[in-house]
Amino acid sequence: MGIYSINESASAALKIAQAGILVTSQNVAGTSVEGYSRRSASTIMDALAPNSLMLNGSSFAVEGFTREYSSLIGAQLLNQQAKSSNSETLVQYVSTIDSVIADKSAGLSSAITEFFNTMGKYAADPTNKALATAITGSANVVAQRMTGITTLVSQLKSDSSTGLSDTVRQINTFLPALAAVNQQIVEANSPGNSAPSADLLDERDRILANLQKLIGGQSLINSDGTATQLVGGLPLVERGLANTIGINGDGKSLSVSFKQSNGNITATQTIQGVDGGQAGALLTLKNEFIPKLEQRLNTAAIGLVKVANETIVDTDSTSAPIRIFGFKVGSNTYSDFNDSRLTVSVPSFNVSTEVDVKNLYDSLGSAAQTETATVTFKALTAGQTVIIGGLTFTAGANGASAVQVANAFASLAVGDAAGTINTRKSLGTSAGGTFTSGTLAGWSTGGPSSEYVAFTSTSSNQNVTNLSASGTGVTPTISTWKEGYTGNSVFISNQLIAENFLSIAPTDPLMYYNGGNLLNPKISSANANTAQLKSSLFGNVVADLVTDVGVQVATWKNTQKANDTVLANLKDQRDQLSGVNLDEEAANLLKYQQLYSASTKILQTGNQMFNTLLAIMN
């Protein structure tokens, strides 16, 4: 082997050492970067090395850099991050309300039990003013406990809405970032470039991990290295094009707005079933967990008002008798379900048996079921009657320029082609309220043909007359829906709900007696005893509430533990392949430093030999 080949080999070894020191330094620095994948330098040491001048000789060369990565483990890790984030979010949001409801000493159950026990004691001695005072005291405790729980539920509802909005904002930040990385990967694969850098691929995976934590879905790595993010089968990012996520007008579902390359939105479609990541958890709370809590609490509140107030026979003031419980709605306090001030009359109902309580509970179902239907104005002729979503519509004379809406329609909303709900406009409470085309934003002559006017009502049979498309210049549709309330949904319409529940029991014990005469109690012994016998009904209602919350939260906690265990195992597997071991890197650094030192010595020796040879020749 000649001096020339010795120098070339040493030079190649020097490059190998430099490459090794470079990747080792990168690996050490990468330990502080989440999602960093270890790099290694690939070398050749044989006759095929590009600097080998002899067929039977050997030499060295840096072939390239390798990103240590497993696509299988990476895909499994992404999917598991969505599950772990989902269960973690659920447990985080409900931990407070779980501890309060499960607290026997400060919970609603103990307060209701004490109230009915007091009624039982009073039944044995209705002339005892101290026991009458105890009724007021125990009623106040029930109201305080109910207020405490409903406040937590309201806070949970508010936090869920705020969290969902914040999650959507974060998602819409990561989507264009992923599209930008995809575009850089495409450019790196273009002719003249070798391949995308490892840093670029790591950034791609970091963004995908964040998206999985936020919304879940499917993260696909394409053959060219770009990523596609799907949710419910709908693309959020496809190579260099990013769509946007939005919250629908109902606040309980998400939609995808599809964009063109110029940024214009072409269509919007609701995502059917978001069950992963933070967004999936928050939608579960809003659509399932919170409505069930409200349903249980509303059942207890309405039942308490019914049972407690029916024990009173007040001959002192038949126009404004004393009551124990009621509902504060605006400036009005309702303690009688036959109150003429109620917006919608309440049909008679009983709370005497388990069946009665179950029927009341079932009737208070939240707006989970929705009936929708659409019909164009022009499909109706004068006098024609159609039923849409349970509502009856009668068309007026052809050519009418306005839509007259019956009294029960409380509000009107306008939506655009993308399905976005704009500002809600009230029609007022007077019968025959009128909406004229062109008076609301989003509804104008010559606008998109897919615009619609939506009338919302919880009633089952209302009339709309003079239904016409005249003057709009488009082909409008009327879209109606009614919430999934049944039976006694009038409680919801009147806002006779747990959130408005309060104690109105008299503070003066003499008010429990007609004319202040202790021998003429307004709550008879028989009525008090009847009320006390119904305590088991409310015990079951509250027990069901505790069970609903406790079992669900326990399930989520167990799921979280399982998901965290799987996630930790997958991270360990990834770290074994892609992670950086500082001890190993320290050994590599020492090896490459020694190679660097040996290479420089060989070059120095070769240079000395060459100089010596020149000196001899001279």
ABEGO torsion letter per residue (X at the ends): XBAAAAAAAAAAAAAAAAAAAAAAAAAAAAAABBGBBBBBBBBBBBAABAABABAABBBBBBAEBBBBBBAAAAAAAAAAAAAAAAAAAAAAAAAAAAAAAABAAABAAAAAAAAAAAAAAAAABAABAAAAAAAAAAAAAAAAAAAAAAAAAAAAAAAAAAAAAAAAAAAAAAAAAAAAAAAAAAAAABBGBABBBAAAAAAAAAAAAAAAAAAEEBBBBBAAGBBBBBBGGBBABBEABBBBBBBBAAGABBBBBBBBAAGBBABBBBBBGBABEAAAAAAAAAAAAAAAAAAAAAAAAAAAAAAAAAABBBAABAABBBBABBBBBEABBBABAABAABABBBBBBBBABAAAAAAAAAAABBBABBBBBBBBAAABBBGBBBBBGGBBBBBBBBGBABBBBBAABABBBBBBAAGBBBBBBBAEABBGBBBBBGABBGBBBGBBAABBBBBBBABABBBBBGBBABGAGBBBBBBBBBBABBEAAAAAAAGBBAAABBBABBABAAAABBGGBAABBABBAAAAAAAAAAAAAAAAAAAAAAAAAAAAAAAAAAAAAAAAAAAAAAAAAAAAAABBBAAAAAAAAAAAAAAAAAAAAAAAAAAAAAAAAAAAAX
